[in-house]
Amino acid sequence: MGRPFKYKTNEELQKAIDEYFKSCEGCILTDADGAPMLDKYGRPIREGERAPTITGLALALGFAGRQALMNYQGRAQFKDTILRAKSRCEAYAEERLFDKDGTHGAQFSLRCNFGWNDKADESSEQALQKLDDIMKKIGGVV
């Protein structure tokens, strides 16, 4: 007989997952009048913001590590709930591909955690070359 489930229902698991993603958002800094402080682009400045990761999710859910979360995903009743949560982490990493500061870390995470392959076919290679040329023209980092 195996160890009892840490979470008895999908609702209980989903609540813990939602709390993890909410904690990744951090808090918006405010000035003395309580108004949000903004960066030079007009976006609210956040304190304590962090990237959602598979390992961070696993630890927040009370698992010993990433592999324990993967094992839990093998249980039919929790499979879709955990897959959706992992997809949210993947979507975050994918979005960072368009952010010059997060590209390398995002690529590493997508290859290691989500099975992305960086071997391009010929048409993809041509598209990447065009993108590189455009970025050089506008002064972006490639």
Summary of the structure (lengths in Angstrom):
residues: 142
radius of gyration: 19.3
end to end distance: 53.5
largest distance: 63.0
contacts: 323
relative contact order: 0.09
helix: 56%
strand: 6%
